[in-house]
Amino acid sequence: MSTLEEWTSQACRELGVDAAALDVNLVLDLARDVAHHVVRPAAPLTAYLLGVAVGRGQQPAAASAAVRRLALAWPDAGAGSG
């Protein structure tokens, strides 16, 4: 088991989240796009916002796709500063 898998398993257990319901790659892809096209500190914030949106009933894939589109269209994409 990788460190990421072990961390995910432990964190899910600690938070009472069903690890089988997670789409790790969806979250990591979203964080990567935001970090590279907006600014790095926005990546964890955006992952948190995705979790809030999903907790309020949005579908993970649709919510992630919407925010990824926003990130990829962000002005000065790729600057990654600030």
C-alpha positions in Angstrom: 0.0 0.0 0.0 1.4 3.4 -0.9 1.7 6.3 1.5 -1.1 8.1 -0.2 -3.4 5.0 0.0 -2.5 4.5 3.7 -3.1 8.2 4.5 -6.4 8.2 2.6 -7.5 5.1 4.5 -6.5 6.5 7.9 -8.0 9.9 7.2 -11.3 8.4 6.0 -11.5 6.2 9.1 -10.8 9.3 11.3 -13.5 11.4 9.6 -16.0 8.6 9.2 -15.9 8.8 5.4 -16.4 5.7 3.2 -13.1 5.4 1.4 -14.8 3.3 -1.3 -16.9 6.3 -2.3 -13.8 8.5 -3.0 -12.5 9.3 -6.5 -8.9 10.1 -5.5 -7.8 10.8 -9.1 -10.6 13.3 -9.6 -9.5 15.3 -6.6 -5.8 15.1 -7.5 -6.5 16.1 -11.1 -8.5 19.1 -9.9 -5.8 20.1 -7.4 -3.1 19.8 -10.1 -4.9 22.0 -12.6 -5.7 24.7 -10.0 -2.1 24.7 -8.6 -0.6 25.0 -12.1 -3.1 27.4 -13.7 -4.2 29.6 -10.8 -1.9 29.5 -7.8 -0.6 26.7 -5.6 -2.3 27.7 -2.4 -5.6 27.6 -4.2 -5.3 23.8 -4.7 -6.1 22.7 -1.2 -8.7 25.4 -0.8 -10.4 24.2 -4.0 -10.3 20.6 -2.9 -12.0 21.7 0.3 -14.6 23.7 -1.7 -15.3 20.6 -3.8 -15.9 18.6 -0.7 -18.3 21.2 0.6 -20.2 21.3 -2.7 -20.4 17.5 -2.8 -21.6 17.5 0.8 -24.4 19.8 -0.3 -25.5 17.4 -3.0 -23.5 18.3 -6.1 -22.1 15.4 -8.1 -18.3 15.1 -7.7 -17.5 14.7 -11.4 -19.7 17.6 -12.5 -18.5 19.9 -9.7 -14.9 19.0 -10.4 -15.3 19.5 -14.2 -16.8 23.0 -13.7 -14.0 24.1 -11.4 -11.3 22.6 -13.7 -12.8 24.6 -16.6 -12.6 27.7 -14.5 -9.0 27.0 -13.6 -7.9 26.2 -17.2 -9.5 29.5 -18.4 -8.0 31.5 -15.6 -6.2 34.7 -16.8 -2.4 34.4 -16.8 -2.8 30.6 -16.6 0.4 28.9 -15.6 1.8 31.9 -13.7 1.3 30.0 -10.4 2.3 32.9 -8.2 0.6 35.0 -5.7 
